[in-house]
Amino acid sequence: MFHADPRHPERVLQIDTKLSAHKKDKFKKFLSENLDVFARSPTDIPGVDSSVICHKLPINLHRALALTTAQRTAYIEPSP
C-alpha cells in the first residue's frame, strides 16, 4: 500500500508486487508528482458533465441472469 497524497492519508494505492523495487520507487515518485492529473471520483473533476464520466452497462432487465460457471454468465429468456 502506498499513500501518494499526504493531504489524504485515507487514499491508498496498491502497486503490483511483480515490479522490481527500483521500478516501484520510480512509479511512486511519478504518481506523487502528478497527483493533479488523476481523479478518484467525479468530485475531483468539477465542471465535467456526468454523461462524459459515467459508464453505463447495456443491461436488459427483461432477461433473467443465470450463472453457468464461475467465469461465465449467460442470459436466459424467462418462461412465459
Buried (B, 14 or more C-beta within 10 A) or exposed (E): EEBBBEEEEEEEBEBEEEEEEEEBEEBBEEBBEEEEEEEEEEEEEEEEEEEEEEEEEEEEEEEEEEEEEEEEEEEEEEEE
